[in-house]
Amino acid sequence: MFQAFAGIWALLIGIVLIMLGNGMHFTLIGLRGDIEGFSSAELAVVTSGYFVGFLLGARYAPRLIRRVGHVRVFAALGSFMSAGLIAFPLLTEPWAWTLLRVLIGFAMSGIYVTAESWLNNAATNETRGKVLSAYMIAQTLGIIGAQGLLNLGETAGASLFIGASILVSVSFAPILLSVTPVPAAEVIRAMPLRELFTGSPLGTVGIFLLGSLYATQSGMGAVYGAQIGMGKGEIALFIAMLFGGALVLQYPIGWLSDRIDRRRVIFGAAALGAAFCLLGWAMGGTFWPLMAAAFLTGGVTTPLYSLLLAYTNDYLPVEDMAAASGGLVLTFGIGAILGPLAAGWVMDVVGPAAFWLVLAAAFAAIAAYAAYRMTKRAATPVDETESYLGVLPASSAFVVEAAGAWSAEQGEDGDEERARAQVG
């Protein structure tokens, strides 16, 4: 176990610090935007701007890496992100915030591409599952911890944005000063969406809807909390609950998906997600039931992403996984751009409680489509499916591909063990 993390400890520390800064800024956008009088629709555009930049970064960052190398791209994008975070309190206009979010989304995507290609290069076939799991936990803990840091300053001032910028700046020291070998740069070409849909209709549609869910939760959750009158500490806890549930429910959902038809688990998780959202809507402003609804809703969102990735890989040959990972990241990104826009518009028209209704509708659509697909394709035998591995949404194509490759390797190892048992 120690050897598995000996070469990546600096990277994991850096990722925790990056996610502390990025997680602070996500929640701060909703809190400060409410103070500045931005509407739900305006904040939705700001939220979507991040994912526009994220998609652009996923496409162009690998090309930059090939031209000038990992270290230079990593340092340059970190500088841009740090500067962008400081600029938010200086330019309190929706259009300026949208442009800054595009910049930060691009920088963050490039940081993911660089860090995750480093991470994948440092892992071996034997350690990749443990390394990727540790990476997901580090990301999630960073986001949760960021919510606690919001209580250290005033939302109306610049201190919290400056703090987020400092965390991002400091995060690059352990990574850039480590002796981790620099991996070879490569560009993952996305599989055409039509081809991806033909191979796995449920995986493609589900990832698109999941993108809208994740972006709405992470980007509009603070907007919802501010509009129903929550205090800063309560909003921070609400966002922490959305991500904390994933840490608790990831393993049991993954364990179940390796033992029964994965589509049934996708259907069940999505149906429960819709029910939890309706609970949040029905609870109104009742604090602890609202926290429970957030915990349970977030608890099925991240595992659903990993379920849909694993299900898609069940129907793909190993040689197609790299191209499919690029297609899945593109599909997720499109959903992440459109989801907050829809939620912001509905919240402006119906009221803040529509936050839950939009999420419930997306969960219900995933559940309905999973039920429909179960009538169109026979279930893959459980012993022929790939293994489940938790991956945080908004990861780069490198991690999506690495998770798929690890799952395929685990499936092959399981087949060999079963064959030896039969011979014995």
C-alpha positions in Angstrom: 0.0 0.0 0.0 2.8 2.4 0.9 4.6 1.8 -2.4 1.3 2.6 -4.3 1.3 6.1 -2.9 5.0 6.8 -2.6 5.2 8.4 -6.0 1.9 10.4 -5.9 1.6 11.8 -2.3 2.7 15.2 -3.5 0.2 15.2 -6.3 -2.6 14.2 -3.9 -1.7 17.0 -1.5 -1.7 19.4 -4.3 -5.1 18.2 -5.6 -6.6 18.7 -2.1 -5.4 22.3 -2.0 -6.6 23.0 -5.5 -10.0 21.6 -4.7 -10.1 23.7 -1.5 -9.7 26.8 -3.6 -12.0 25.7 -6.4 -14.7 24.5 -4.0 -14.6 27.8 -2.2 -15.1 29.7 -5.4 -18.0 27.6 -6.6 -20.0 28.3 -3.4 -18.8 31.9 -3.2 -20.3 32.6 -6.7 -23.8 31.9 -5.4 -23.3 33.7 -2.1 -21.7 36.9 -3.5 -24.0 36.9 -6.5 -27.0 37.1 -4.2 -25.4 40.0 -2.4 -24.8 41.8 -5.7 -28.4 41.3 -6.8 -27.8 38.9 -9.7 -30.9 36.9 -10.8 -31.0 33.1 -10.9 -30.8 33.2 -14.7 -27.7 35.4 -14.6 -26.0 33.2 -12.1 -26.9 30.2 -14.2 -25.1 31.7 -17.2 -22.1 32.4 -14.9 -22.2 28.7 -13.7 -22.4 27.4 -17.3 -19.4 29.6 -18.3 -17.2 27.3 -16.1 -18.2 24.2 -18.1 -17.8 26.0 -21.4 -14.2 26.7 -20.4 -13.9 23.1 -19.1 -14.9 21.7 -22.4 -12.5 24.0 -24.2 -9.7 23.0 -21.8 -10.4 19.3 -22.4 -9.9 19.8 -26.1 -6.9 22.2 -26.2 -4.9 21.5 -23.1 -3.4 18.3 -24.4 -2.2 20.2 -27.5 -0.6 22.8 -25.3 1.1 20.0 -23.3 2.5 18.5 -26.5 3.9 21.9 -27.5 5.5 23.1 -24.3 5.3 20.3 -21.8 3.4 19.4 -18.6 5.3 21.6 -16.2 4.9 24.8 -18.2 1.2 24.2 -18.9 0.5 23.3 -15.3 2.3 26.4 -13.9 0.7 28.8 -16.5 -2.8 27.6 -16.0 -2.4 27.7 -12.3 -1.3 31.4 -12.6 -4.4 32.2 -14.7 -6.7 30.5 -12.3 -5.2 32.2 -9.3 -5.5 35.6 -11.0 -9.1 34.9 -12.1 -10.1 34.1 -8.5 -8.8 37.5 -7.3 -10.6 39.3 -10.1 -14.1 38.3 -9.0 -14.6 40.9 -6.3 -13.0 43.6 -8.5 -15.4 43.0 -11.5 -18.9 42.4 -10.0 -20.9 42.3 -13.3 -22.5 39.1 -14.7 -20.8 39.4 -18.0 -17.4 39.8 -16.3 -18.0 36.9 -14.0 -19.0 34.7 -16.9 -15.8 35.5 -18.7 -13.8 34.8 -15.6 -15.6 31.5 -15.1 -14.7 30.5 -18.7 -11.1 31.3 -17.9 -11.1 29.3 -14.6 -13.0 26.4 -16.2 -10.4 26.2 -19.0 -7.5 26.4 -16.5 -9.1 23.8 -14.2 -9.7 21.4 -17.1 -6.1 21.8 -18.2 -4.9 21.2 -14.6 -7.0 18.1 -14.5 -5.6 16.9 -17.8 -2.0 17.5 -16.6 -2.4 16.1 -13.1 -4.4 13.1 -14.1 -2.0 12.1 -16.9 0.8 12.4 -14.3 -1.3 10.3 -11.9 -2.0 7.6 -14.5 1.6 7.5 -15.5 2.7 6.9 -11.9 0.3 4.0 -11.3 0.9 0.4 -12.3 -1.7 -2.2 -13.3 -1.6 -3.5 -9.8 -2.0 -0.1 -8.0 -4.2 1.8 -10.5 -7.5 1.0 -8.7 -6.2 2.1 -5.3 -4.6 5.3 -6.8 -7.7 6.4 -8.6 -9.8 5.7 -5.5 -7.4 7.8 -3.4 -7.6 10.5 -6.0 -11.4 10.7 -6.0 -11.4 10.8 -2.1 -8.8 13.6 -2.2 -10.9 15.6 -4.6 -14.1 15.1 -2.6 -12.5 15.9 0.8 -11.1 19.1 -0.7 -14.5 20.2 -1.9 -16.1 19.4 1.5 -13.3 21.1 3.4 -13.6 24.2 1.3 -17.1 24.8 2.7 -15.7 25.0 6.2 -13.2 27.7 5.1 -16.0 29.9 4.0 -16.7 30.8 7.6 -13.2 32.4 8.0 -14.1 35.7 6.2 -16.9 38.0 5.0 -18.7 37.1 1.8 -19.1 40.8 0.9 -15.4 41.5 0.9 -12.5 40.2 -1.1 -10.8 38.1 1.6 -12.4 34.7 0.7 -11.6 35.1 -3.0 -8.0 36.0 -2.0 -7.9 33.0 0.2 -9.1 30.7 -2.6 -6.4 32.2 -4.9 -3.7 31.6 -2.3 -4.7 27.9 -1.9 -4.6 27.4 -5.6 -1.2 29.1 -5.8 0.3 27.1 -2.9 -1.1 23.8 -4.3 1.4 23.8 -7.2 4.5 23.7 -4.9 4.3 20.1 -3.8 3.5 19.0 -7.4 6.0 21.0 -9.3 8.8 20.3 -6.7 8.2 16.6 -6.6 10.4 14.2 -8.6 7.5 12.4 -10.4 8.6 11.5 -13.9 6.9 13.6 -16.6 4.6 11.4 -18.8 4.6 11.4 -22.6 2.0 13.9 -23.9 -0.9 12.4 -25.8 -4.2 13.6 -27.3 -7.3 11.5 -26.8 -9.6 11.9 -29.7 -13.3 11.8 -28.9 -15.5 9.1 -30.4 -18.3 10.6 -32.5 -21.4 11.0 -30.4 -23.5 8.9 -32.9 -21.0 6.0 -32.6 -21.0 6.3 -28.9 -24.8 6.3 -28.7 -24.9 3.3 -31.0 -22.6 1.4 -28.7 -24.3 2.4 -25.5 -27.5 4.5 -25.7 -28.1 4.4 -22.0 -24.5 5.4 -21.2 -24.6 8.3 -23.6 -28.0 9.7 -22.6 -27.3 9.0 -18.9 -24.0 10.8 -18.9 -25.6 13.8 -20.6 -28.3 14.0 -18.0 -25.9 13.4 -15.2 -23.8 16.3 -16.5 -26.8 18.6 -16.1 -27.4 17.2 -12.6 -23.9 17.6 -11.3 -23.5 21.1 -12.7 -26.8 22.2 -11.3 -26.1 20.8 -7.9 -22.5 22.2 -7.6 -23.2 25.5 -9.3 -26.8 26.4 -8.3 -27.0 24.8 -4.8 -25.6 28.0 -3.2 -27.9 30.1 -5.2 -30.9 28.1 -4.0 -29.7 28.3 -0.4 -29.2 32.1 -0.5 -32.6 32.6 -2.1 -34.5 30.7 0.6 -32.8 32.7 3.3 -30.0 30.3 4.6 -27.1 31.8 6.3 -23.5 31.4 5.0 -22.7 28.5 7.4 -25.9 26.7 6.5 -25.3 27.0 2.8 -21.7 25.7 3.3 -23.1 22.7 5.2 -25.7 22.2 2.4 -23.0 22.0 -0.3 -20.8 19.8 1.9 -23.7 17.4 2.3 -24.2 17.2 -1.4 -20.6 15.9 -1.8 -20.4 14.1 1.6 -23.1 11.6 0.6 -21.0 10.4 -2.3 -18.2 9.3 0.1 -20.7 7.2 2.1 -22.8 5.7 -0.7 -20.1 5.1 -3.4 -19.0 1.7 -2.1 -22.3 0.0 -1.4 -23.7 1.1 -4.8 -20.6 0.0 -6.5 -20.6 -3.4 -4.7 -24.2 -4.0 -5.8 -23.5 -3.0 -9.4 -20.9 -5.8 -9.7 -23.4 -8.4 -8.7 -26.7 -7.7 -10.5 -27.7 -6.2 -13.8 -26.1 -2.8 -13.8 -29.1 -1.2 -15.5 -31.3 -2.1 -12.5 -28.8 -0.4 -10.2 -28.8 2.7 -12.5 -32.6 2.7 -12.5 -32.8 2.3 -8.7 -30.2 5.0 -7.9 -31.9 7.5 -10.3 -35.4 6.7 -9.0 -34.1 7.2 -5.4 -32.5 10.5 -6.5 -35.8 11.7 -7.9 -37.5 10.8 -4.6 -34.9 12.5 -2.5 -35.2 15.7 -4.6 -39.0 15.6 -4.1 -38.3 15.3 -0.4 -36.1 18.4 -0.5 -38.8 20.3 -2.4 -41.5 19.2 0.1 -39.4 20.2 3.1 -39.1 23.8 2.0 -36.8 25.6 4.4 -36.9 23.0 7.2 -33.2 22.7 8.0 -32.2 19.2 8.9 -34.6 17.4 6.5 -33.1 19.7 3.8 -29.6 18.6 4.8 -30.7 14.9 4.7 -32.2 15.4 1.2 -28.9 17.0 0.1 -26.8 14.2 1.5 -28.9 11.5 -0.1 -29.3 13.3 -3.4 -25.5 14.0 -3.7 -25.0 10.4 -2.5 -26.5 8.9 -5.6 -25.2 11.5 -8.1 -21.5 10.7 -8.1 -22.0 6.9 -8.0 -24.4 7.2 -11.0 -21.6 8.8 -13.0 -19.3 5.8 -12.2 -22.2 3.4 -12.9 -22.8 4.8 -16.3 -19.1 4.8 -17.2 -18.9 1.1 -16.1 -22.0 0.2 -18.1 -20.7 1.9 -21.2 -17.4 0.0 -20.9 -19.3 -3.3 -20.6 -20.2 -2.9 -24.3 -16.9 -1.5 -25.7 -13.7 -3.4 -26.7 -10.6 -2.2 -24.8 -9.1 -0.6 -27.9 -12.1 1.8 -28.1 -12.0 3.0 -24.5 -9.7 5.9 -25.2 -11.9 7.4 -27.9 -15.0 6.6 -25.9 -13.6 8.4 -22.8 -13.2 11.6 -24.9 -16.8 11.2 -26.2 -18.2 10.7 -22.7 -16.3 13.8 -21.4 -17.8 15.8 -24.3 -21.3 14.5 -23.6 -21.0 15.2 -19.9 -19.8 18.7 -20.7 -22.7 19.6 -23.0 -25.1 18.5 -20.3 -23.2 20.5 -17.7 -23.5 23.6 -19.8 -27.2 23.2 -20.4 -28.4 22.0 -17.0 -27.7 25.2 -15.0 -29.2 27.4 -17.8 -32.4 25.4 -17.5 -32.4 25.5 -13.7 -31.7 29.2 -13.6 -34.5 30.0 -16.0 -37.1 27.8 -14.1 -36.0 29.2 -10.7 -36.5 32.8 -12.0 -40.0 31.8 -13.2 -41.2 29.4 -10.5 -39.1 30.3 -7.5 -36.0 28.9 -5.8 -37.8 25.6 -4.9 -37.6 24.8 -8.6 -34.0 23.8 -8.0 -35.2 20.5 -6.6 -37.8 20.0 -9.3 -35.3 20.4 -12.1 -33.0 17.9 -10.4 -35.9 15.5 -9.8 -36.9 15.7 -13.5 -33.3 14.8 -14.6 -33.1 11.9 -12.2 -36.6 10.7 -13.4 -35.5 10.9 -17.0 -32.4 8.7 -16.3 -34.6 6.2 -14.5 -37.2 6.1 -17.2 -34.6 5.7 -20.0 -32.9 2.9 -18.0 -36.2 1.1 -17.7 -36.8 1.5 -21.4 -33.4 0.2 -22.4 -34.0 -2.9 -20.2 -36.8 -3.8 -22.7 -34.5 -3.4 -25.7 -31.3 -5.3 -24.9 -30.7 -8.4 -22.9 -28.7 -8.1 -19.8 -25.0 -8.8 -20.0 -24.1 -11.8 -17.6 -22.6 -10.4 -14.4 -19.5 -12.5 -14.8 -18.8 -10.8 -18.2 -19.2 -7.2 -17.0 -16.4 -4.8 -16.1 -15.6 -4.0 -12.4 -16.9 -0.8 -10.9 -14.5 2.0 -9.9 -15.6 5.3 -8.4 -14.7 8.4 -10.5 -15.7 12.0 -9.6 -17.7 13.7 -12.3 -15.9 16.4 -14.3 -12.7 14.3 -14.5 -10.6 14.4 -17.6 -10.6 11.8 -20.3 -7.4 10.4 -18.9 -9.0 9.3 -15.7 -12.1 8.0 -17.5 -9.9 5.9 -19.8 -7.7 4.7 -16.9 -10.8 3.7 -14.9 -12.1 1.8 -17.9 -8.8 0.0 -18.5 -8.5 -1.0 -14.9 -12.1 -2.3 -14.9 -11.3 -4.4 -18.0 -8.2 -5.8 -16.4 -10.1 -6.7 -13.2 -12.8 -8.4 -15.4 -10.1 -10.4 -17.2 -8.5 -11.4 -13.9 -11.8 -12.5 -12.6 -12.4 -14.7 -15.7 -9.0 -16.3 -15.3 -9.7 -17.1 -11.6 -13.1 -18.6 -12.5 -11.5 -20.7 -15.2 -8.8 -22.0 -12.8 -11.5 -22.8 -10.3 -13.5 -24.9 -12.9 -10.3 -26.8 -13.9 -9.5 -27.4 -10.3 
